[in-house]
């Protein structure tokens, strides 16, 4: 039986910033999210199905990179007028959950360079604080795919972009990729960085009183790395 108009839990705020892009909302994508949201899903299935979504997100992120005309000759001797990517790219993962998205990037971009940023909440100020950053030396000349599976309040992502910009990367050359976003975090993040594009798989209802994404999927890192 095929559902022509499958119901969706996707939240689409009327005031969604123009720099935010979601994956096509298909029944297959909804099914994948249903599996990884289920608290009874095994760790093995969580890994498998979240990896499928991550790959879709990375592919969509690459669609937003600029291209230039490129002419090649095919094995038949014919000329093909195609395109090629304008510049080099790299990935930057926000530790630790962002590391889970690195494999998906490597699967579609051979030998891609990947940097890492560790940001944690400062207990005294309650603000996001940088604890560690290791980025490619030539990152200023690359397009950056920033990787973090969840966007809740936006604090960590905002700090990560701040660090990347301090290393010489223009805001418009950064693409933020995540699985699930809260509308509150999207609005805060995009207000801070309006020229930066966000690729998200799903926009949830919002945050609860503890700033957890609802309905969400729990702690992505815990479900990913702990049995």
C-alpha positions in Angstrom: 0.0 0.0 0.0 1.4 3.4 -1.0 0.5 6.5 1.0 0.0 9.3 -1.5 0.0 12.0 1.2 2.0 10.6 4.1 1.7 12.6 7.3 4.7 14.4 8.4 5.9 15.7 11.8 8.0 18.3 10.1 7.6 21.8 11.6 7.9 24.6 9.0 7.8 28.0 10.8 6.3 30.7 8.6 9.3 32.9 9.4 11.9 30.3 8.5 15.1 32.2 7.5 15.8 32.1 3.7 19.2 30.6 4.4 17.7 27.4 5.9 17.2 24.4 3.6 15.7 21.0 4.5 15.9 17.6 2.8 12.9 16.7 0.6 10.2 15.6 3.0 9.5 12.1 1.6 7.8 9.1 3.3 11.2 7.3 3.2 12.9 10.1 5.1 10.1 10.2 7.7 10.5 6.4 8.2 14.3 6.8 8.8 13.7 9.5 11.4 11.0 7.4 13.0 13.5 4.6 13.5 16.3 6.7 15.0 13.8 8.6 17.3 12.4 5.3 18.8 14.0 4.7 22.2 13.8 1.0 21.6 15.9 1.1 18.4 19.1 -1.0 18.9 22.5 0.8 18.7 23.3 -1.1 15.5 20.1 0.1 13.8 20.6 3.6 15.1 24.1 3.7 13.6 22.9 2.3 10.2 19.9 4.5 9.8 21.4 7.7 11.1 24.3 7.1 8.7 21.9 7.0 5.8 20.4 10.4 6.8 23.9 11.9 7.3 24.9 10.8 3.8 21.8 12.5 2.3 22.6 15.6 4.2 26.2 15.7 3.0 25.0 15.2 -0.6 22.6 18.1 -0.2 25.3 20.3 1.3 27.5 19.7 -1.7 24.6 20.8 -3.9 25.1 24.3 -2.4 28.7 24.6 -3.4 29.5 26.8 -6.4 30.5 25.2 -9.7 32.3 26.4 -12.8 32.0 25.2 -16.4 34.3 22.3 -17.2 34.8 20.5 -20.6 35.9 16.9 -20.7 36.4 14.3 -23.4 34.5 11.0 -23.1 35.9 7.6 -24.1 33.9 7.9 -27.3 35.9 10.9 -28.3 33.0 13.2 -27.8 33.2 16.5 -25.9 31.0 17.0 -22.8 30.3 20.4 -21.4 29.8 19.9 -17.7 30.7 21.5 -14.4 33.3 21.1 -11.7 33.5 22.4 -8.1 34.9 26.0 -7.9 37.1 25.4 -4.9 38.4 22.9 -2.4 36.3 21.9 0.7 37.0 20.7 4.2 34.8 19.4 7.0 34.8 20.7 10.6 33.1 18.6 13.2 31.9 19.9 16.6 33.0 17.2 19.1 31.9 14.7 20.1 28.7 14.1 18.3 29.8 15.8 15.1 32.5 13.2 14.6 29.7 10.7 13.7 29.1 12.7 10.5 32.7 12.6 9.3 32.4 9.1 7.7 29.4 10.3 5.6 31.5 13.2 4.3 34.5 10.9 3.6 32.2 8.5 1.7 31.4 11.2 -0.9 34.6 13.3 -0.8 37.8 11.4 -1.2 40.7 12.4 1.0 38.8 15.4 2.4 40.5 17.2 5.2 38.6 17.4 8.5 39.1 19.7 11.4 37.7 19.4 14.9 36.3 21.8 17.5 35.4 21.1 21.1 33.0 23.5 22.7 31.5 23.1 26.2 29.4 25.1 28.5 31.3 27.2 31.0 29.7 26.5 34.3 30.5 30.0 35.7 29.1 32.0 32.8 26.7 29.4 31.2 28.2 30.5 27.9 29.7 28.3 25.2 33.5 28.1 25.6 36.1 26.9 23.2 38.3 24.1 24.7 40.0 22.7 21.6 40.4 23.5 17.9 42.5 21.8 15.2 41.7 23.1 11.7 43.4 22.6 8.3 46.2 25.2 7.9 44.7 26.3 4.6 41.1 26.5 5.8 40.8 30.2 4.8 41.0 29.2 1.2 38.4 26.4 1.4 34.6 26.0 1.7 33.7 24.6 5.1 31.0 22.0 5.9 30.4 22.4 9.6 29.1 19.1 11.1 26.9 18.7 14.2 23.8 16.5 14.4 21.7 18.6 16.7 20.9 22.3 16.8 19.1 23.2 20.0 19.8 26.7 21.3 22.5 27.3 18.8 25.2 28.3 21.3 27.8 25.7 20.3 27.3 26.2 16.6 27.5 30.0 16.9 30.8 29.7 18.8 32.1 27.2 16.3 31.4 29.6 13.4 33.1 32.4 15.4 36.3 30.2 15.6 36.2 29.3 11.9 35.7 33.0 10.9 38.7 33.9 13.1 40.8 31.6 11.0 39.9 33.6 7.9 36.9 31.8 6.4 34.2 34.2 5.1 30.7 33.5 6.5 29.3 32.8 3.1 31.8 30.0 2.5 30.5 28.0 5.5 27.6 25.5 5.3 26.2 24.1 8.6 24.8 20.5 8.3 22.7 18.8 11.0 20.1 16.1 11.4 17.5 17.9 13.6 17.0 21.6 14.4 14.8 23.4 16.9 13.1 26.6 15.5 14.5 28.7 18.4 18.1 27.6 17.6 17.6 28.2 13.9 16.3 31.8 14.4 19.1 32.6 16.8 21.8 31.1 14.6 20.6 32.6 11.4 20.1 36.1 13.0 23.8 36.0 14.0 25.1 34.6 10.6 22.5 35.5 7.9 24.9 34.8 5.0 25.6 31.2 6.2 23.5 28.4 4.8 22.0 25.7 7.0 21.2 22.2 5.7 18.9 20.4 8.2 17.1 17.1 7.9 14.2 17.9 10.1 12.8 20.9 12.1 11.2 19.8 15.3 8.5 21.4 17.4 10.9 23.3 19.8 12.7 23.2 23.1 11.4 22.2 26.5 12.1 23.9 29.8 15.5 22.1 29.9 16.4 23.2 26.4 16.0 19.6 25.0 14.7 19.3 21.4 11.1 17.9 21.4 10.3 15.3 20.2 14.0 14.9 19.4 15.9 11.7 19.6 17.7 12.0 22.9 21.4 12.5 23.3 22.8 11.7 19.9 26.3 11.1 21.2 25.2 8.7 23.9 23.1 6.7 21.5 25.8 6.6 18.9 28.8 5.7 21.0 27.3 3.9 24.1 25.7 0.5 24.0 
